[in-house]
Amino acid sequence: MGSNTNTDTAPNASGEDVLPTMAIKYAHQAEKLSLADPGDDVEGSKTAIHAHYVTPQDPIIITGDGGRLPGVPLAEADKLNRLKAVVEGSPAGIIQTGVFSEKSGSQDGTRSDSLHDGRIQKTGEGSLRRAMPPSRTNPLFPPLPLYGPPSLMRDLQCLTFRVSSFFLSGCFLGAIVLGAAFTSLKPMFVHIWLRLTFRNPDARRPFHEEEKRLKKARKDEEKAWKRKRSRRNSAAKLEDDSEGGSEEFIPTEGGPDPLVCDVGYYARRVGLDMEVFKVQTEDGFIIELWHIYNPLEFTPMSDAERAARGPDIFTGAGPSRPSQTQKPKFPILMIHGLLQSSGAYCTNDDRSLAFYLCKSGYDVWLGNNRCGFKPDHTLLSTSDPRMWAWNIRQMGVLDLPALTSRVLSETGFEKLGLIAHSQGTTQTLVALAKEQRPELGEKLTVFCALAPAAYAGPLIGKACFKFMRLISPAFFRIIFGIHAFIPIMMTMHRIIPGKLFGAMGYVVFHFLFNWSDNRWDRGLRDRCFQFAPVYVSAESMRWWLGRECFAKQKCILATREEGHAEDAEDEMDEYYARSEQQGESAQSIDRPSHFHRSHEVKKSHQRRRKGSTSWYNEQVPPFALWVTGSDDLVDGRRLLRRFERGREPHVRIVHSNVIEEYEHLDVIWAMDCIEKVGREIKEVLWKTCDIRDKVRVPKGCEDVDAWRDPKFEEKDGHVNNVDNVEKEKEEDQSSSDNRSE
């Protein structure tokens, strides 16, 4: 029999012989995961010490000085910790090759993120070529590449990817722009023809008269603002100020819209204001949290109070703000969609969802995901590829909890209401899953999902998206790089005038996603595109559009095969229901033969146990959904159907609304979104609030009854049943005692 020569297997020798070998292996493993090369880190402050598991699937690296580095493949993190345990003398840390290969299964039954054919993904001197993930990976969340500390070879390869992606992604973007321009020719000619024939092309728009009224009102407000500024030092100005002092919301900005990427500016135009908080995630990213407030009620905090506090979340730290004399407002957190910032909630003046909820009586906080407009990290620079090694998983299990924790800390509440749109719903649905970070659900009173993105719509088969799905991961990186996704878009955003950029943005997004501005206020359309796009990682876009994940599986938390099985199950149930309905409507002797057969088939058809494929456990919060019925990008009806068919027994639907005429962005930008979405959200947030006696009642919610959670009613019912049984036993015992006497 041959001897085992694997270098990772602990040899049958004394501890004195094993320890030096393991110490060398530990040093080599730590070198691969460190911030800098150990040769350049004399003090060891930038050297990897151990891996900390935020979730069982999400390790982050802790450096010698306590710094945080983004996640690495599971096997690499596990190897670091096991080697460290051996070096420190822990008997549980014996390292064997079999340990790594046997741990290739994750909680969802798929392979570990960093294993391929039972081998650990190695980098060796920070080589990017060997850091590339295999072509076939985890079908839901593929492994992120391991880049290692800077080295000459790594820097050269980074430069190569940057050069190749600059030209190739630029060509890709150019093709998109040309395609958008070409498809816009026909509508342009139709518009010109209608003008030449003395017809108004805008008359066909559903809110044409309202648009004209608002356009005139904005012009009147601009003139009034100019007059007010011209009388700045006059007595009339003082009179205006004294008269305006009784108003609840006093605008401090006005005049013609300069089209700027500044939420604070647009908040001040409607009598509100905004302050920026810095939030540190558990893997070291610095992200922004925007607080919308009424300046007549609240004094903004200092820079030190709004600075990042550290990576630990839900620590119970108190608020930075001084205590309020009146009842506080209930806090809500709003999360944006793909390629956007939370400024998307602030573009329509008083019809903006964020401003409407703030003026209704809620404490509004706008969360932004990692990188955004200003990529920032405690240790990494934007040129380091490790800063861009993240996808939807990290946004869900790291960004969202960090934002939630900071809002709760600043407000002093135990729970908040969460509102999310598009990708924001995706990261929330991922984070709340029982294999991810389900405890986050205990911090939410309700999750309001606008255009929920859990299942793909037919648009995913469009040619430009299909191209990204067909190419291999390695080729994807050659075209789009390993840093930001098409960063030239952000450069164009900075240098192109707002009006031109807004027009270009609409044409391109209309071409890509089949959106239209039919239900938007066209006078404010250019403003909507001032808060997009933002920096996102190429890895994140690969998750959405690459060959392995969402574009292939058509779902965020289930494989394509699982989706087909659910569809077949639904078809069988519908067939049985139709057969029984036809059979019951006829006499027994006249019933169709397939009615009798369907009963026999139904007996043999084994439906999976209710909830056997559920994504969520009992920690999930109540859901409220607003589904866009004319949305080609995502299929919200299918998610709603999943809940209605009982596949998620722990999910309680407090409200659902399918708005047939709405497209993907209409839930936040349509002229009637306040009437069809905003008011319902306001009421849902209030009816699910669990501390209604301790906060202010929002305007218009005085008659909204509290919602009783079935989860707690079941528990109360169970307790009552137990009490009744015990009471009956006592009565029986008492009656028997009386009879015996």
N, C-alpha and C positions, 0 to 999 in steps of 0.2 A: 504494500500500500504506500502511495506517495505521501509525503509530508505536506502540510499546509504552509505555503510560502507567502501568503497574503500579508503585506506589510502593516495593514490596519488591524490584524488580529493580535490580541494580547498574547505574547509568547509564554510558554510554561517555564518561567524562570522566577527567580526571587524578585521581590518588590524593588530591591536596589537596582536590578538590571532593567526592569520595566520603566521605572520612573524617569530616568534621563531620556529614554526613547519617546515616552509620551510627552515630556516637556518640550522636546524638539518639535514633535508633531503639533502640539498646542501652539507653539510660537509660529510655525508655518501657517496654521489655520487662522490664527489671529492676524497675521500679516495680510492674508487675502481679504479680510473683512475690515481692515483699519481705515481711518480717514487718510492717513499719510503713511509712507514707507517707514517702517520702524527704524531704518538707518538714519532718517531725517528727524526722528522723534526721540530725542535723548531722554526726555523726562517721562515718556510713555503716556502723555496726556491724550494723544490722538490714536493710540493703539486700542484695538478691540479687546474688551475684557470678557464679556459674556453676551448672550442673546436673551432678551426679555420678550416673553410671549404676551402680546396684547390680547390675542385670541389664539386658540390652538393652531390656527393656520397663518398667523401674522406675527412673525418674530421681528424685533428691531434690535439693532446693535448698540450696546452701551460702551462708550470709550473710557479711557482711564480717568478723565476729568469729569465724568458723568454726562458727557454729551450724547446726543441721540443721532443715529444714522438710519436712513430708511431701510425697509425690510430686505431680507436676502432669502434665497431658497431654503425651504424647511430643512433639508438634509445638511446644508452647510451650517445653519444655526445649531442644529442638534449635535453635530459633530464638535463644534466649538465648546458647547456646554459639557459634553461628555468627556472630552479631553481635559477640560479645566477641572472636572470632578476627580479624574484620576490623579492629576498633578497635585490637587489639594488633599488627596488621600481618601476620597469618598469611594466606598466599595461599589456603589451603584453606577460608577462611571466607567466600567470596563468597556473598552471600545472593540467592537467586532464588526467585520464587514457585513455579516448577516443581519446585524441590527438595522443597518441602513436600508438594505434591500427589503427586509420584512416590513418596515414602516412605510412602504410606498403607498399604502392605502390611506386616504383621508376619510374624514367623517362622512362624506357624501358618497363614499364608495368609489371614488375616482383616484387616480394616481397622484402621488405627492407632486408638488409644484416643481421640484428640482430634480426628479429622478427620471431617467430614461434608460430602459433596459437594465435596471438594477444598478446603475452607476451614478456616482456623484458628479454633478456638473463642475468641472474644474476650470480655473482661469489661468493660473500660472503667470506670474509677473504682470497681472492686469491685462492679459490678452483679450481683446474684444472678439476676435474670430472664434475662440473657443468658448466665449461667454454667450454666443448665440444659442437660443433655445432650440430644441429639436423641432422638426416639422410637425410632428403629432404630439399633442400635449393634452393637459386637462381640458375637457370639453367646455367647462364653464368658466374657469379662471386659470389661464395658462401661466406657466412659470415666468417670472420676471428675470431678465438677464442679470448675471453677477459680474460687475465691472471691476471691482477691486480698487486699490489706491492708485494715485497717479504714477505713471512711469513713462519713459520715453516711448515705448511701443504703444501704450494706450493712448497717449496724447497724439501720436501720429495717426492712429486709426480713427480717433475722434475727428481729427482734421479732415481725414478722407471722407468720413460719413457726412460731415458738414458741407464739404464742397460738392459731393455728389447730390445730396439732398437739396442744396441751394438751387442747382440747375434743374434737376429732375422734378422736384416738387413745384418749382416755378413754372415749368412746362405744363405740369398737371393743372395748376391753378389757371394758367393762361388758357388751356383748353376749356376749362369750366367757364371762364369769363366769356370766351368767344361763343361757346354754346348758348350761354345766357343771352348774349347780345343778339345772336341769330334768331332765337326763339321769340325775342321781344319785338322783332321787326313787324310781324303780322299785327299784334295789338296796336303798335304805333301807327301803322298805315290805316287801320280801322278808325283810330282816334282822329287822325287827320281828315279822313273822308267825312266823318260825321261833322267835324267843324266846317269843312268846305260846303256841306249841304245844310248849313245853318241849324244843326242839331247839337244839343248838349250831350256829349258822351257820358258825363257824370250823372245825368238824370236817371240812369239805370241803377245807380248805387242804392242800396237799401236805406241808407241814412243820409241821403243827399240834402234834404232840407235841414236836418240837424247839423250837418257839417257846415252849411252856409251860415246858420245862426251862430255857431261857435266861432267860425272864422271872423265874423263881424264883431262878436264880443271880445275876441282877443285884440283886434285892432283898436277897439274903444279903450280897452285896458292899457294898451301901449301908449295911446295918446294921453290918458289920465296920468300915467306914470311919468311921462315927460313933463306934463304941467306941474306935477308934484315936485319933481326935481328942480324945475326952474324957479319954484317958490321956496326953495330950501331955506333961505335966510329971511323970509318975509313973515309978517304977522299971520298971513293966511296959512302959512305952513304950520305955525303953532296951533292955529285953530283946527287944522286937519288932524294934527296929532292928538289933540284933546278929544276930538270927536271919535277918532279911531281907537282910543283907549278902551272903549267899551266892547270892542269886537273881540271874539274869542280867538281868531286866527288872523294876524296882521301880516301881510306880505312885506318882506324886506328886500326883495329883488323884483324887477319888472322890466318893461320895455321889450324891444324885439328880441327874440330868442337867438342867442349866439351859437346854439348847437354845440354844447360842451359836454364832455364826459365827466360830469360832476353832479352826483345825487344831491349834495348839499345845496347847490344852486337852485335846482328845481324844487327842492323842499321849501326853500325860502320864498319862492314865487307863490306858494300857496299858504304861507303863514306858518310853516314848520321849519325845522332845521335838522341837521344830522351831525353826529360825531363818530369818529372812527376808532375802533378798538383793535388792538393787535392780539391775536390768539395763537398760542403755540400748540401744535399737535404733538402727540406722543412720539412721533418719529422726527421731530425737529423742524417741521415747516412752520412758517409764520404766515398766517392767513388773516384776512380782514373781516371784521364784524361791524356793520353800520347800524347805529341806533338812531331811529327817527323819533323826534320829540317836539313838543310844543314849547317854544322858548319863553312863553309867559308863565309856564308852570315849572320848568326845569332848568337848572343852571348846569351847563356842560362841565365835565370833569377835566382835570389837568392831564397833561401828557403822561405824567408818571402813573396816574390812576388808570389810564387807558392802555398802558403798555402790556406786553405779554407777561404772564405770571409764571410760566413754567410748563413743563410737559404733563404734569399729573392732573387728572380730571376728577370731578365729583369728590373733591376733598372736603367739602363742607365749609370752605372759606367764605367769610361774610362779604357783603357788598362794599364797593368803594365809595358809593354815593352816601350823602347824609340821609338820616331818616326823614320821611315825609310826614307832614302834619295831617294830611288827608289820606283817605283810602287810596292804595296804589291801584294801578291798572294791571290787568292780567297780561303776562308776557306771551308773545307769539314770535316764532322764528320762521323766516321765509327763506327757502333755498331755490336757486335758479336752475335753468336748463343748460343743455350742452352748448358750448362756445359762447355762453352769455355770462354776465354778472347779475347780481341782484338789483342792479339799476333797471333791469327790465320791468320791475314792479313799480317804477316811479316815472314813467314817461308821458302819462296822459293827464297831467295836472290833477284836479280833484277827482277825476275818474280813474286815477291810478289806484291799484289795489292796496298798495302799502299806505298811501296817504289817506285813502278812504277808511281803512281799518284804524289808523292812528286817530283820525278825527272822530271816529265812532266811539273811541274810548278804550282801545287796546294799546299796550306797550309794545311797539313794533321794532323788531331786530331783523336785519337783513344779513344772512350768512353768505360768504363767498368761499369757494373751494380753493385748494392749493394752486399756487402760481398766479392765476388771475391776471390783473393788469401789471402787477409788480412782483415777479417771482422772488421769494425770500426764504432763506433757511438759516438756522443758527450756525451751521458749520459749512455747508456746501455752497459753491458758487454756481451760477447759471451755466458755466462751461463744463461742469462736472456731469457726466451722463447719469450718475446716481441720483441727481436731483430730479430727473425725468423718468425714473423707473417706477412708475405707478399706474394704476388703472382704476376702474370703478370700485374695486374692493377697498382700496386704501381711502378713497373719497368717502365711502360708506362707514367703514369701521374705525377710521381715524379722524377725518375732518368733521363729520357730523356730530360725533360725541363731544369733540373739543368745543365746537360752537355751542352746543346745548349746555355743556357744563359752565361755560363763561356767562351765558345769559342767566342761568339759574343762580349762579354766584352773585352776579351784579344786582339781580332783582330780589334775591332772598327767598324765592319760591322753590318748592320741591318738584313742580311739574310745569310744563309749558305746552302751548298748542303749536303744532308743526304744520306749515303749509309748504308744499313743494310742487314744482312744475317740471314735467318732462324728465330730464336726466336727474333732477332733484328727487323725483319719486323713485327712480331706479336705485340710487344710492341708499335711499331710506328703506326700500323693500329688501335690498341686499343686507343692510346693517341689521334689520330686525329679524332676519332669518335665524332659526335655532342653531345652525352651524356657525353663525357669524358672531353677532353681538346682541343677543336677544334682550339682555338686561336694559338696553337703551329704551325699550318700550315702557318700562316702569317710570320713566321720566317724562312721558308724554300723556296728555289728557286725550288727545285725538290727533290722527294723522290725516290731513286734508290733501288729497292727491288730485292735481289738475293735469289733465291729459296724461294719465299714468302710463309710463313706458316700461311695461313688463313683457309684452309680446310684440313682435315686429309686424308692421303692416306691409302691404304689397309694394311700397316704395323701395324696400330693401333690394328688390330685383332690378333697379335702374342700372343702366350701363356703367356709369361712373362708380357706383357702389359695388357692382358685380366685379369690376376690374380689381378693386382692392381686396375682394374676397378670394379671387382666383390666385393671386400672387402668393408666393411662399413668405414666411416670416422674415427670412434673410433678405429677400428681394424687397420686401416692404421697408426694411430699414435702409436699404440702399437708396430707395426713392424718397422716403420721408424722414430718414435720419433716426437718431437715437436721442434727440433732445426735444425741443418744442415742435409741434406739428405746424408746418408751413408758417414759420415766424414772419415771413414777409408780409403776411396779412396785418400784423401788428404795426409794422413799419408804415404800411399804406394808411392805416388808421391814424397814425400820428401826423403824417405830412399832407394828406388830402383834405381839402376843406370839408366841413361837416355836411353841407348840403349835397355836394357831389358824392361824398362817401355814403351818405344815406341812400341816395338814389341807386348807386352801384350795389350796395349791400342788399337792397330789396330785390333788384333784378337777379342777382346771383342766388339768393336764398329761395326766391320764387322758382327759379329754374331747378334747383337741387331738390326742393322739398314739396313742390306743388302748392305752396301757400299763396294766398291772394290777399290784397288789402281791401277787399270789398266791404268788410265790416269794421275797418279801422277808420279813425279820423285821419284822412290823408294830409291834413295840415300839420299833423304831429308825427307823420310817418318817419321823416328823417331823424327825428329825435330818438325814435325807438332803436335805431341802429348805431347810436353813439356809445352804447354800452355792450357792444359786441363787434368783433370777436375778442376773446381773451386768450391768454396762453394756456394751452393744454398740451399734455405730453403725447408724443407719437405712439407710445405704448397704450395710452388711453383710447386713442382712435383705432388702434389695432384691435382692441377689445370690442369696440363697437362694430367695426367693418372688416376685420381680418377673417382669415379662412377658418379659424377655430371656434370663435365665440358667438356673440349675439347674432351676427349675420348668418351664421350657419345653423345654430340651434334654434333661432327665432324666439328665444326666451332667455330671461336673465338667470333663472334658477332651476331650469329643467332642460334636459337634452331633447333633441329632436325626436328621438325614439320614444321618450316619455310623453311628449306632446302628441305623437301619433296614437299612442295607446289610449290617451284620454279622449281623443277625437273618436276613436272606434267605440269606446265605452259610451260616449254621449249618443252616438248614432244608434247603438243597440237600445239604449234607454228610450230614445225617441220612437224607435220602431215598436218597442213593446207598448208604449203609451198609445200610439196610433192604433195598434191592433186591438188593444183592450177597449179603446173608445168605440171602434167600429163594431166590436163584438157585443158590447153592452147595449148598443143602439138597435140591435136586431134580436129576434127571437132565438132561443137556443137552437132550434132545428134549422134556422136560416143563417146561422153565423157562418162567415167564410171559413174555409178550411185552414187558412193561414193563421186564424185566431187560435185554433186548437194547437197548431204546430208551434206558434210563438210561445205558448205556455210551456210546452215541452223544452223548447230551446232555452227559455229563460231559466228553467230549473237547472239546466246543464251549464248555463253561462255564469261563471263565477266572477262576480264583481269584486274588485278589491275592497278591503275593509275601509270604511269611512275614515278619512284622515291618514291613511297609510302612506300617502305621498305628500303630506302637508309640508309646507315650508316653515311654518311658525308654530310656536308653543304657547302656553298660557300667559306668557309675559307680553304678548303683542297688544298694542293699544287699540282702541276703536278706530275704524277706518271711515272716511267720507270720501266719495269719489265723484268727480265731474268728468265725464267721458265725452270726448269730441267725436260726434257721429260722422263727420266728413273728413276724418283724419286718415291720410294714407301712410303716414310715417309709423304710427304705432296702432295697435289693436286693443283699445281699452275695453271693448265689449267682452273680449275673451277673458280678461282678468276678472271682470264683474261676474261672468258666467262661472268661473272657477269657484268664486265665493258662493254663488247661489246654488251650485251643485253639491255643496258640502265637502269639498276637498280641503277646505281650511276650517275645521271645526272650531278653532280658537279665535278666528277673526269675526268680530262683531261689526256689522255695517250699520252705522248710525244714520247715514244719508247717502243716496246715490242719485245721480241725474245724468241722463244721456241727452246731450244737446245736439240734435240731429244736424243742424245747419252749421255748427261750429267746426273750424279747422284747428290745427294744432296750437297756434298762437292766439286764437280768438279768446281763449279763456282768460288771458291777461291783457289783451290789446283791443278787443272788440268794443265798439261804442256802447253796447248794452251789457258789457260784462259785469258791471256793478249790479244791474237789475237781475241778471240771470245767474251770476256766480257770487259776487261780492256780498250781497245781502244774505244769501244762504250760508256762506262761510261765517259771516258775523254771528248768525244764530247758532250754527253748529258749534262754534268755539265756545259760545256761552252756555248752551245746553249741556255740554260735556265738562264744563268747568266744575271742579270738585271743591272749590272754596268760594262759592258765590257770595257768602256772607262777609268775606274779608276783602273783597275787591269792588271797584266801581262797576255799576251796571252799565254796559254799553248802550249807546243811544239806539232806541228802537227795539231793545230786547227786554223791556220791562215785563212783557206778557209771555216771554219764552219760558216754558216749563223745563225743569231739569230732566235730563235723560237718565233713566235707570239702567245701569249696566247689567245685562243678563248674567254675566259671569258672577257678579256678587249676589244677584237674586237667587241663582242656583245654590250658592253656598248658604245663603240665608234660609232657603227652602229646605236644604238638607239638615241644617241645624234645627229648624222648626219641626221637621219630621221626627228627628231623634228625640226632641223634647216631648212631642205628642206621644210617641211610643212609650217613653219613660213614664209620662203622666198616666197613660192608659194602664200600664203595668201597676202603678201605684194604686189607681182606682180599683183594679181587679183584686189586688192584694187586700185593700181595705174592705171591699165587699165580701171577700172570702173570710176575712177575720170576723166581720159582723155575723155572717152565717154560722161560723163556728161557735160564736158566743150564744 
